[in-house]
Amino acid sequence: MNYDLEERTARFGEIIIDFIKTLERNDLNRPLINQMIRSATSIGANYMEANQASSKKDFMNKIRICGKESNETKHWLRMIVKANEDKKDECKKLWKEAHELTLIFAKITKSSKEKN
């Protein structure tokens, strides 16, 4: 299997967009949705920027941002579950993927530091 992190992060953003479409638009959900869509879709955008980085320092900065955004996405998923108890199972699956991405970006950061 060809492991493509660029595709995986883009697909995660797409899945989040599809999930967001299922949520009711109300005063409680609106800010949660806005925050989550920003964090979840920026993972892939920052990873693409990392792949085009002009320096090792620039690459590492973008990778760290990817990790922060995936970690932040986990928080917003938790808040969405609190506001939408019926979405718990879906959010649990999305949280798991966000967590795996967080671990992947932490590993890239750690491996890169060890090389220097």
C-alpha positions as CSV (number, residue, x, y, z in Angstrom):
1,M,0.0,0.0,0.0
2,N,1.3,3.4,-0.9
3,Y,1.3,5.5,2.2
4,D,0.6,9.1,1.2
5,L,0.3,11.6,4.1
6,E,-0.7,14.4,1.7
7,E,-3.7,12.4,0.5
8,R,-4.5,11.2,4.1
9,T,-4.6,14.8,5.5
10,A,-6.7,16.0,2.5
11,R,-9.1,13.1,2.9
12,F,-9.4,13.8,6.6
13,G,-10.4,17.4,5.8
14,E,-13.0,16.2,3.3
15,I,-14.5,13.8,5.8
16,I,-14.7,16.6,8.3
17,I,-16.5,18.7,5.8
18,D,-19.0,15.9,5.1
19,F,-19.5,15.4,8.8
20,I,-20.1,19.2,9.4
21,K,-22.8,19.1,6.8
22,T,-24.8,16.7,9.1
23,L,-24.8,19.1,12.1
24,E,-27.7,21.4,12.9
25,R,-26.9,25.1,12.4
26,N,-27.7,26.7,15.7
27,D,-26.2,29.2,18.1
28,L,-24.3,26.5,20.0
29,N,-22.9,24.6,16.9
30,R,-22.0,27.5,14.7
31,P,-18.8,28.6,16.6
32,L,-17.8,25.0,17.2
33,I,-18.2,24.2,13.5
34,N,-16.2,27.3,12.5
35,Q,-13.3,26.4,14.8
36,M,-13.2,22.7,13.8
37,I,-13.4,23.3,10.0
38,R,-10.4,25.7,10.3
39,S,-8.3,23.4,12.4
40,A,-9.1,20.2,10.5
41,T,-8.7,21.5,7.0
42,S,-5.5,23.4,7.8
43,I,-3.7,20.1,8.7
44,G,-3.5,19.2,5.0
45,A,-2.8,22.8,3.9
46,N,0.1,23.1,6.2
47,Y,1.4,19.6,5.2
48,M,1.4,20.7,1.6
49,E,3.3,23.9,2.6
50,A,5.8,21.7,4.5
51,N,6.5,19.7,1.4
52,Q,7.3,22.9,-0.5
53,A,9.3,24.4,2.4
54,S,12.3,26.6,1.5
55,S,14.4,25.3,4.4
56,K,14.6,22.6,7.0
57,K,13.5,25.2,9.6
58,D,10.5,26.2,7.5
59,F,9.6,22.5,7.0
60,M,9.8,21.8,10.8
61,N,7.7,24.8,11.6
62,K,4.9,23.7,9.2
63,I,5.1,20.1,10.6
64,R,4.7,21.4,14.1
65,I,1.7,23.5,13.0
66,C,0.2,20.3,11.5
67,G,0.5,18.6,14.8
68,K,-1.0,21.5,16.7
69,E,-3.9,21.7,14.3
70,S,-4.7,18.0,14.5
71,N,-4.5,18.2,18.3
72,E,-6.8,21.2,18.3
73,T,-9.3,19.3,16.1
74,K,-9.5,16.6,18.8
75,H,-10.6,19.3,21.2
76,W,-13.4,20.7,18.9
77,L,-14.6,17.1,18.2
78,R,-15.0,16.7,22.0
79,M,-17.0,19.9,22.2
80,I,-19.2,18.9,19.3
81,V,-20.0,15.7,21.1
82,K,-21.0,17.7,24.2
83,A,-23.3,19.8,22.1
84,N,-24.6,16.9,19.9
85,E,-24.7,13.7,22.0
86,D,-26.2,11.8,19.0
87,K,-22.9,12.3,17.0
88,K,-20.7,10.6,19.6
89,D,-19.9,7.5,17.5
90,E,-19.0,9.5,14.4
91,C,-16.9,11.9,16.4
92,K,-15.1,9.1,18.1
93,K,-13.9,7.8,14.7
94,L,-12.9,11.3,13.6
95,W,-11.1,11.8,16.9
96,K,-9.1,8.6,16.4
97,E,-7.9,9.7,13.0
98,A,-7.0,13.2,14.4
99,H,-5.1,11.5,17.2
100,E,-3.2,9.3,14.7
101,L,-2.3,12.4,12.7
102,T,-1.1,14.1,15.9
103,L,1.2,11.2,16.7
104,I,2.5,11.0,13.1
105,F,3.5,14.7,13.2
106,A,5.0,14.3,16.6
107,K,7.1,11.4,15.3
108,I,8.3,13.4,12.3
109,T,9.3,16.3,14.6
110,K,11.1,14.0,17.0
111,S,12.9,12.1,14.2
112,S,14.0,15.4,12.6
113,K,15.4,16.7,15.9
114,E,17.3,13.4,16.4
115,K,19.0,13.8,13.0
116,N,20.4,17.2,13.9
